[in-house]
Amino acid sequence: MTKPDLSGRTPTVQRAPAFPWPRWRLTPDRPKKPLARDPRLTAADDEIGDEDEEQVLTVPAPTVPKTRPRVPKSPPPSAPPNPAPSTNATRPAGSVGGWLARESLALLGMAGAALTVFSQLAMIIPLSRPFMDILGWWMTTSSNFWLDRYDEIGFYPHSHLQAAIALAAFLMLIGLGARMSAIISGTPLQRRWGFLDGMTWPSLAIMGILAIVFLLGHDPDASSATYDGAGGRETVKYLFAIILTVGYAAGDFLGQRGFHIRLYRLAVLLIIGLALNQWLLSSP
């Protein structure tokens, strides 16, 4: 069979030119893992390989500038290295002088209240000569002070009310002294203190005894210049109770629990004073 002669004809089938199709990969390129070391290599070959790697991969360490160590400054030659504590400093709170300085205002109020109570007891019980001398000076000083205040306002209350005002003032002074002592010693005080929140039965009993002493220590006859009739007397009694309550509540508000503690001390001071007066009366 002879082949057909196709030399004079153009080919009907031609190869299409190559087209650069994109090559998509479903997984990203990952770093190639190092090949496992051939176990047939000797230890000498390993050392040579390690040296080559160190020569290639070692990078000189960055140079860190050297800093000088800080030297503490020496004190000036005029000042001593360890100055001695000042002798003019305040005394510690635990000493007797520190306690007296801290309690000075409260002690002043307690002494004034005690002397005022003893001046009322002079109408009821006998007093020794030293007590009479002290109370005579106190009554003169206290009367001059309060009369000057009444002269300024142009009003002179009844003797019962004058005694209530004096006792209320000393109670407020005790509460103020208790607050000052708490501030100096660092004792925390409540920001909001309720009305008579720290009142206790012993404190209330002491206040009731003081009120009875003040009522019994005055002349039972009423002064016609102040009030007339039974209605006026009842008014003075109510005012007396109100004034004492105000002084007691003000001391409670200012000194909080410290006020009632100092009220107990006032009661102890009065008992000691009565015992000393009785001993002076019995002594020849």
VOTOR-861599 format. One record per residue (C-alpha): residue in three letters; x, z, y. Coordinates in steps of 0.02 Angstrom, whole numbers, plus 50000, padded with zeros to 5 digits. Each point is the difference from the previous one (the first is absolute). Layout:
<recs>
+---------+-------+-------+-------+
: residuo :    xx :    zz :    yy :
+---------+-------+-------+-------+
:     ALA :     X :     Z :     Y :
...
+---------+-------+-------+-------+
</recs>
This chain:
<recs>
+---------+-------+-------+-------+
: residuo :    xx :    zz :    yy :
+---------+-------+-------+-------+
:     MET : 50000 : 50000 : 50000 :
:     THR : 50071 : 49952 : 50167 :
:     LYS : 49994 : 50111 : 50153 :
:     PRO : 49907 : 49934 : 50151 :
:     ASP : 50101 : 49946 : 50148 :
:     LEU : 49962 : 50120 : 50141 :
:     SER : 50149 : 49968 : 50110 :
:     GLY : 49908 : 49898 : 50129 :
:     ARG : 49860 : 50127 : 50024 :
:     THR : 49998 : 50155 : 50105 :
:     PRO : 49970 : 50162 : 49907 :
:     THR : 49826 : 50069 : 50020 :
:     VAL : 50050 : 50179 : 49964 :
:     GLN : 50120 : 50092 : 50119 :
:     ARG : 50066 : 50178 : 50000 :
:     ALA : 49924 : 50108 : 50138 :
:     PRO : 50123 : 50081 : 50119 :
:     ALA : 50040 : 50183 : 49966 :
:     PHE : 49898 : 50126 : 50106 :
:     PRO : 50071 : 50174 : 50038 :
:     TRP : 49861 : 50109 : 49929 :
:     PRO : 50011 : 50186 : 50051 :
:     ARG : 50056 : 50117 : 49866 :
:     TRP : 49886 : 50153 : 49998 :
:     ARG : 50052 : 50162 : 49916 :
:     LEU : 49877 : 50132 : 49948 :
:     THR : 50131 : 50140 : 50003 :
:     PRO : 50123 : 50035 : 50142 :
:     ASP : 50185 : 49985 : 49979 :
:     ARG : 50074 : 50158 : 49929 :
:     PRO : 50181 : 50052 : 50009 :
:     LYS : 50093 : 49956 : 49847 :
:     LYS : 50049 : 50143 : 49889 :
:     PRO : 50185 : 50022 : 49968 :
:     LEU : 50056 : 49940 : 49834 :
:     ALA : 50045 : 50126 : 49870 :
:     ARG : 50185 : 50035 : 49984 :
:     ASP : 50077 : 49924 : 49851 :
:     PRO : 50045 : 50141 : 49880 :
:     ARG : 50150 : 49902 : 49939 :
:     LEU : 50089 : 50029 : 50166 :
:     THR : 50134 : 50134 : 49996 :
:     ALA : 50016 : 50150 : 50116 :
:     ALA : 50144 : 49915 : 50091 :
:     ASP : 49889 : 49851 : 50039 :
:     ASP : 49866 : 50121 : 50065 :
:     GLU : 50123 : 50083 : 50118 :
:     ILE : 50060 : 49833 : 50065 :
:     GLY : 49821 : 49946 : 50030 :
:     ASP : 49959 : 50162 : 50091 :
:     GLU : 50152 : 49980 : 50113 :
:     ASP : 49946 : 49825 : 50044 :
:     GLU : 49826 : 50060 : 50042 :
:     GLU : 50067 : 50142 : 50109 :
:     GLN : 50112 : 49880 : 50094 :
:     VAL : 49853 : 49888 : 50035 :
:     LEU : 49863 : 50128 : 50035 :
:     THR : 50092 : 50142 : 50087 :
:     VAL : 49966 : 50010 : 50186 :
:     PRO : 50105 : 50109 : 50114 :
:     ALA : 49906 : 50158 : 50051 :
:     PRO : 49951 : 50009 : 50183 :
:     THR : 50114 : 50109 : 50102 :
:     VAL : 49915 : 50154 : 50073 :
:     PRO : 50069 : 50060 : 50166 :
:     LYS : 50071 : 50173 : 49984 :
:     THR : 49921 : 50131 : 50112 :
:     ARG : 50083 : 50158 : 50055 :
:     PRO : 49920 : 50162 : 49943 :
:     ARG : 49908 : 50091 : 50137 :
:     VAL : 50087 : 50154 : 50059 :
:     PRO : 49887 : 50137 : 50074 :
:     LYS : 50031 : 50029 : 50181 :
:     SER : 50088 : 50163 : 50034 :
:     PRO : 49916 : 50118 : 50125 :
:     PRO : 50075 : 50010 : 50172 :
:     PRO : 50140 : 50125 : 50016 :
:     SER : 49899 : 50106 : 50121 :
:     ALA : 49858 : 50034 : 49876 :
:     PRO : 50038 : 50114 : 49852 :
:     PRO : 49973 : 49923 : 49826 :
:     ASN : 49874 : 50133 : 49946 :
:     PRO : 49918 : 50080 : 50150 :
:     ALA : 49944 : 50178 : 49974 :
:     PRO : 49812 : 50035 : 50009 :
:     SER : 49938 : 50050 : 50171 :
:     THR : 49972 : 50184 : 50022 :
:     ASN : 49861 : 49968 : 50127 :
:     ALA : 49889 : 49914 : 49872 :
:     THR : 49829 : 50070 : 49964 :
:     ARG : 49989 : 50133 : 49869 :
:     PRO : 49939 : 49952 : 49827 :
:     ALA : 49817 : 50018 : 49961 :
:     GLY : 50034 : 50133 : 49867 :
:     SER : 50082 : 50123 : 50119 :
:     VAL : 49907 : 50138 : 50092 :
:     GLY : 50039 : 49921 : 50168 :
:     GLY : 49933 : 49831 : 49943 :
:     TRP : 49841 : 50081 : 49933 :
:     LEU : 49971 : 50094 : 50163 :
:     ALA : 50027 : 49841 : 50101 :
:     ARG : 49880 : 49905 : 49889 :
:     GLU : 49867 : 50136 : 50002 :
:     SER : 50021 : 50053 : 50182 :
:     LEU : 49835 : 49928 : 50061 :
:     ALA : 49901 : 50065 : 49851 :
:     LEU : 50079 : 50172 : 50017 :
:     LEU : 49953 : 50004 : 50184 :
:     GLY : 49819 : 49963 : 49956 :
:     MET : 49998 : 50129 : 49860 :
:     ALA : 50075 : 50134 : 50114 :
:     GLY : 49873 : 49962 : 50137 :
:     ALA : 49855 : 50005 : 49878 :
:     ALA : 50062 : 50164 : 49924 :
:     LEU : 50020 : 50084 : 50169 :
:     THR : 49829 : 49939 : 50054 :
:     VAL : 49924 : 50073 : 49841 :
:     PHE : 50089 : 50166 : 50027 :
:     SER : 49936 : 50005 : 50179 :
:     GLN : 49824 : 49991 : 49928 :
:     LEU : 50038 : 50131 : 49869 :
:     ALA : 50053 : 50120 : 50138 :
:     MET : 49814 : 50024 : 50035 :
:     ILE : 49965 : 50048 : 49819 :
:     ILE : 50147 : 50091 : 49921 :
:     PRO : 50133 : 50117 : 50073 :
:     LEU : 50167 : 49920 : 50037 :
:     SER : 50172 : 50077 : 50011 :
:     ARG : 50096 : 50012 : 50163 :
:     PRO : 50118 : 49853 : 49967 :
:     PHE : 49852 : 49890 : 49958 :
:     MET : 49907 : 50055 : 50156 :
:     ASP : 50150 : 49958 : 50110 :
:     ILE : 50019 : 49827 : 49923 :
:     LEU : 49813 : 49965 : 50008 :
:     GLY : 49991 : 50059 : 50181 :
:     TRP : 50132 : 49874 : 50050 :
:     TRP : 49916 : 49864 : 49897 :
:     MET : 49827 : 50029 : 50071 :
:     THR : 50067 : 49993 : 50177 :
:     THR : 50097 : 49839 : 49967 :
:     SER : 49857 : 49917 : 49906 :
:     SER : 49869 : 50049 : 50129 :
:     ASN : 50105 : 49932 : 50143 :
:     PHE : 50025 : 49835 : 49908 :
:     TRP : 49818 : 49972 : 49957 :
:     LEU : 49934 : 50061 : 50168 :
:     ASP : 50110 : 49873 : 50088 :
:     ARG : 49923 : 49862 : 49892 :
:     TYR : 49824 : 50062 : 50035 :
:     ASP : 50039 : 50007 : 50186 :
:     GLU : 50046 : 49817 : 49995 :
:     ILE : 49834 : 49948 : 49924 :
:     GLY : 49897 : 50131 : 50093 :
:     PHE : 49912 : 50067 : 49845 :
:     TYR : 50020 : 50170 : 49914 :
:     PRO : 49924 : 50008 : 49826 :
:     HIS : 49946 : 50158 : 49913 :
:     SER : 50133 : 50109 : 49920 :
:     HIS : 49943 : 49945 : 49826 :
:     LEU : 50024 : 49819 : 50046 :
:     GLN : 50168 : 50037 : 50082 :
:     ALA : 50061 : 50080 : 49839 :
:     ALA : 49935 : 49853 : 49898 :
:     ILE : 50089 : 49876 : 50115 :
:     ALA : 50163 : 50097 : 49987 :
:     LEU : 49991 : 50009 : 49810 :
:     ALA : 49953 : 49815 : 49986 :
:     ALA : 50149 : 49954 : 50109 :
:     PHE : 50119 : 50098 : 49889 :
:     LEU : 49925 : 49922 : 49844 :
:     MET : 50031 : 49826 : 50071 :
:     LEU : 50177 : 50055 : 50044 :
:     ILE : 50027 : 50055 : 49820 :
:     GLY : 49937 : 49831 : 49938 :
:     LEU : 50113 : 49908 : 50122 :
:     GLY : 50148 : 50104 : 49944 :
:     ALA : 49961 : 49962 : 49818 :
:     ARG : 49998 : 49814 : 50040 :
:     MET : 50165 : 50010 : 50093 :
:     SER : 50078 : 50095 : 49855 :
:     ALA : 49939 : 49867 : 49877 :
:     ILE : 50071 : 49859 : 50106 :
:     ILE : 50170 : 50084 : 50016 :
:     SER : 50012 : 50044 : 49815 :
:     GLY : 49938 : 49828 : 49945 :
:     THR : 49841 : 50060 : 49915 :
:     PRO : 49877 : 49853 : 49989 :
:     LEU : 49838 : 50018 : 50098 :
:     GLN : 49841 : 49907 : 49959 :
:     ARG : 49950 : 49869 : 50127 :
:     ARG : 49816 : 50038 : 49983 :
:     TRP : 49956 : 50182 : 49979 :
:     GLY : 49817 : 50043 : 49974 :
:     PHE : 49906 : 50136 : 50092 :
:     LEU : 50057 : 50168 : 49928 :
:     ASP : 50072 : 49908 : 49849 :
:     GLY : 50129 : 50133 : 49963 :
:     MET : 49886 : 50150 : 50025 :
:     THR : 50006 : 50130 : 49862 :
:     TRP : 49900 : 50158 : 49968 :
:     PRO : 50144 : 50117 : 50047 :
:     SER : 50026 : 49904 : 50162 :
:     LEU : 49814 : 50006 : 50040 :
:     ALA : 49994 : 50187 : 49960 :
:     ILE : 50146 : 50033 : 50118 :
:     MET : 49912 : 49904 : 50137 :
:     GLY : 49840 : 50098 : 49972 :
:     ILE : 50093 : 50166 : 50009 :
:     LEU : 50081 : 49948 : 50164 :
:     ALA : 49831 : 49953 : 50072 :
:     ILE : 49927 : 50169 : 49950 :
:     VAL : 50147 : 50092 : 50078 :
:     PHE : 49976 : 49906 : 50163 :
:     LEU : 49814 : 50035 : 50003 :
:     LEU : 50019 : 50186 : 49962 :
:     GLY : 50142 : 50022 : 50124 :
:     HIS : 49893 : 49964 : 50153 :
:     ASP : 49877 : 50102 : 50097 :
:     PRO : 49829 : 49978 : 49917 :
:     ASP : 49913 : 50006 : 50169 :
:     ALA : 49973 : 49829 : 50075 :
:     SER : 50062 : 49952 : 50171 :
:     SER : 49857 : 49955 : 50117 :
:     ALA : 50114 : 49881 : 50096 :
:     THR : 50020 : 49891 : 49846 :
:     TYR : 49832 : 49999 : 49913 :
:     ASP : 49836 : 50094 : 50005 :
:     GLY : 49882 : 50040 : 49857 :
:     ALA : 50006 : 49971 : 49814 :
:     GLY : 50001 : 49811 : 50021 :
:     GLY : 50163 : 50009 : 50098 :
:     ARG : 50080 : 50112 : 49870 :
:     GLU : 49954 : 49879 : 49861 :
:     THR : 50075 : 49858 : 50101 :
:     VAL : 50164 : 50094 : 50019 :
:     LYS : 50005 : 50035 : 49813 :
:     TYR : 49976 : 49817 : 49960 :
:     LEU : 50131 : 49949 : 50126 :
:     PHE : 50119 : 50129 : 49928 :
:     ALA : 49977 : 49928 : 49826 :
:     ILE : 50017 : 49820 : 50062 :
:     ILE : 50161 : 50037 : 50095 :
:     LEU : 50080 : 50085 : 49849 :
:     THR : 49946 : 49856 : 49887 :
:     VAL : 50075 : 49874 : 50119 :
:     GLY : 50165 : 50095 : 50005 :
:     TYR : 50001 : 50017 : 49810 :
:     ALA : 49960 : 49816 : 49973 :
:     ALA : 50131 : 49945 : 50128 :
:     GLY : 50133 : 50104 : 49912 :
:     ASP : 49947 : 49926 : 49833 :
:     PHE : 50010 : 49823 : 50071 :
:     LEU : 50170 : 50025 : 50082 :
:     GLY : 50089 : 50099 : 49866 :
:     GLN : 49898 : 49947 : 49848 :
:     ARG : 50044 : 50113 : 49851 :
:     GLY : 50145 : 50077 : 50094 :
:     PHE : 49878 : 50076 : 50123 :
:     HIS : 49911 : 50098 : 49864 :
:     ILE : 50165 : 50058 : 49926 :
:     ARG : 50049 : 50071 : 50170 :
:     LEU : 49828 : 50079 : 50014 :
:     TYR : 50042 : 50097 : 49841 :
:     ARG : 50162 : 50054 : 50082 :
:     LEU : 49902 : 50058 : 50151 :
:     ALA : 49892 : 50110 : 49888 :
:     VAL : 50157 : 50073 : 49918 :
:     LEU : 50074 : 50031 : 50173 :
:     LEU : 49843 : 50094 : 50054 :
:     ILE : 50002 : 50107 : 49843 :
:     ILE : 50183 : 50043 : 50028 :
:     GLY : 49961 : 50044 : 50181 :
:     LEU : 49855 : 50113 : 49950 :
:     ALA : 50109 : 50087 : 49870 :
:     LEU : 50139 : 50025 : 50128 :
:     ASN : 49876 : 50069 : 50126 :
:     GLN : 49933 : 50122 : 49872 :
:     TRP : 50175 : 50056 : 49955 :
:     LEU : 50041 : 50029 : 50183 :
:     LEU : 49841 : 50102 : 50023 :
:     SER : 50039 : 50111 : 49850 :
:     SER : 50181 : 50027 : 50048 :
:     PRO : 50035 : 50150 : 50115 :
+---------+-------+-------+-------+
</recs>
